[in-house]
Structures are given as C-alpha cells and as structure tokens.
Amino acid sequence: MKKTAAVLVSVLLYIVVFLLLFRVSMGDRIRWFLFGFPVITAGYFVIAGNFFARRLQLNRWVLWLSMNFIGGPCSLVLLLVWFPTLLGNGIILFLIGPQIAVFAVVWAVVGLGFLCAMVLKGRADPTDRVESPNPSRPGQM
C-alpha cells in the first residue's frame, strides 16, 4: 500500500512539475523547460529513489518506469488538452524531440552515477563471505 502511494505521488508530482514548468517557461524561456524539467525529474528520482528504496524497499526500476512511462504520456496528453494549439501548429514536435534527447543524456548520467556508486560501495564495504575450505591443503586428522 505504501509502495503504491509512493509511486502514485511520484507520478502526480511528475505531471504537475511538467505542466507548471511548461506554463512558467512559455515564450523566450522555453529552454528552461527543455533542459530544466529533465534535471528536476532526475534530481527527484535520485532523492526519492534512495529514500523509497531504504524505507519501503521499493525497487528504483518501478519508480523510474512509472514516472517515465505513466507520468510522461499523461503529462503530454494533459498539455495537449490545456494547449490544443500546440497540436494544430506542429510546435509539439519541436518541444518533445529535443526534450527526449535531453532526457536520454540526463538518465544516462544518472544511471552511470548509480553504477559508480554501487561499485564504490562494493569496494568500501567488505562483504561477509563464508570462506570455503582450501582444497590444496590436506585436512588434518
């Protein structure tokens, strides 16, 4: 129940930030939307993903997939409902295309950061391994 609520809140926050940032950055400040929204989303994912993974044992993949594949299309549909002229004049292609490219770069950086952190954490924390008996050494009787 808590995991579902966390995912739902994340998806709703994604949609709200998408729509508000688009509305605030209309006109000459559209670059804030194109570059700012992916960075804000990735920042939220890093912070909330770590929190939810520790407290709720929520898999980060579930959070990432739900934010991008549920929140993304829903926010785009709501944007087109809110501003139907974007669809009529084709400007939506000039907004979504570059934003997808920026998202790809931002998510690649976040993914590599998680991999680097996992490797560094693995080197810093010695794992408790059970040592197997050495077969080259004969057992004592």
N, C-alpha and C positions, 0 to 999 in steps of 0.2 A: 504494500500500500504506500509506504514512504518512498519507495523507488519510483513508483508510478507518478506520485505527486512531484517528485524532484524533476523527472523528465518532462512532465506537463508544464511546470513552472518555467523550465529552461526553454521549451518550445514557445510558450507565450511571450517570454522575455525577448526571444529572438525576433518574433513577429513585431512586437511593439517597438523595439530599437530600430528595426528595419524601416518601419513606416515613419517614425518620428525623425530619424536621421535623414530620410529622403525628403520629408517636408521642410525640415530646417535648412537643408543644403540645396534647395532649388535655386536655379539661376546660375550665377557665376561660381558658386561654391560647390558645384556638383562633385568636384574632386574629393571633398571631404566625405561624401557618401561612398564614392567608388573605392577609396583607399581606407577610410576610417571604419566603415562597417566591418570588413573582414578582420581588421586588427582588434576591434572591440569584441567581436564574436570569439576570436581565438583567445583573447585575454580572459573572457568569461569562462571559456571552456577549460583553460588551464587551472584557474582558481576553483571553479565549481567542480570540475572533474576530479581534482585532488581531494576536495572536501567530501564529495559524494562517494568516492572510492574508499576513503578511510572510514567514514561514519556509517554509510549504508551498504558498503560492499557492492556498489553499482559499477558495472563494467563501463569503462570510458567509451568503448565502441558503441554501446547502446546510446549513450548521451550524444556522441558525435553523429551517429546515423539519424537519430530522431531530430536533432537540431537542424541538420542539413537536408534531410530528405522528407521531413514533415514540415518543419518550420519554413524552409526555403520556398517550396511551392505555395504554401498557404500565404506567406507574406507577398509573394508575387501576384497571386490572384487578388488579394485584398488591395494591393497597389493599383492593379488594373481596374478594380471596381471603384476605387477612390478617384483615380485619374484616368477615365476611359480614353482621353485624347492621346495618351501615350501609345495605345494600340493602333489608333487611327493614323497617326503620322509616322509610325515606324521608329520612333525615338527609343522605344524599349530595347531594340537590338543594340543600340549604341550604349545603353546603360548596363545591360545584363552581360554582354560579351566581355567587356573589359573587367567587370566585377568577377566573373568566373575565373579569368586569368589571375587576378589578384588573389582570389581565394585559394587557387592552386598553389601559388607561391607561399602564402601565409601558412596554409595547412602543411606544406612540405617542411617549412621551418619548424613548426610546432612538433610535427612527427619526428624530425631529426633531433630536436631538443629532448623529447621524451626518450628516444633511443639512447642518446648520450647520457642522460641522467640515469637510465637503467643500467648502462654499462658501468658508470662511475659508482653507482650504488652497489653493484655486484662486486666491484673491486674493493670497496671500502668495508663492506660488511662480510666477514668470513662466514661462510655457511657452515652449519653444523652437519658435517658429513660423518657417516659411520665408516670407519676405515675397515676395509676388507683385509683379511689375513694375507700376508705376503707369501705367494706360492713358491718363491725361490728359496725361502727359508724353511728348512725342515722343522716340523713340530718337535717339541721336547717330550720325552716320555718319562 
